[in-house]
């Protein structure tokens, strides 16, 4: 069972390993928020002050010319 303590411990550990995250960084989320890895990643980004962008898994790897996607920042 996931607890708030588990999530905060994960957040603290990741921020120790990757201390350079800041307000100029943007995280592109693609997993559903119900996924434990996505919840942990977004918690870390929020704690570091990063922006979070939500992408679509259908267009995440689309590399067509002049394709801008649906990014919103």
N, C-alpha and C positions, 0 to 999 in steps of 0.2 A: 504494500500500500504506500502510495506517495504522500508525504507530509510536507508541510511548509518548511520544516527543518531540512528535509532532503533537498528541496529545491534551493534553499538558501546556501546550503553546504556546497552544492554543485556550482552555484553562482560564484561563491567565494573562491573555490578552487580554480575555476576557469579564469577569473580575473587575476589570480596570482600568476598563472602560467602565461596569460596574454595581457600584460599590463598596459599595452599601448593603445587600447581601444578608447575612442573619444568621440566628441560631438561631430567631428568631420567624417566619421565612418558611417557607412550605410550597410545594413544587413538585408539581403534579399531572402525573404522567407518563402518556402515552397511546400513544406510539410503542413498537414493540418495542425491547428493549435492543440487539439486533443492528444497529439503524439507527444510523448514525454521528452524527446530530444528537442522538439520545436519549442515546447514550453520552457525548457531550460535555456535554450539559445536566446529566446526573446527576453527572458528575465535578465540574462547577462547583458544584453544590448541595452535594455531599459536602465539598468543600474549604471552602465558606462556612459549613458547619455547619447547613444547612437540612434540614428533614424532606422526605422524598419520599413522595408518595402515589401509588398505582397505580390508575388508573381503567380502566373498560371503554369501548371506543369505541362499544359498542352503547348505553350509557346515559349517555354523557358530556354530551349535549345534552338529555337528558330533563328537561322542566320541568313534569311533572305535579304537581298539588297533593299535599302530604304524601309526596312521594317523597324518601327519604333516601339511596338508592343503597347502595353497598357500601364506603364510605370507611373506611379504617382508619388511625389515627394512633398 
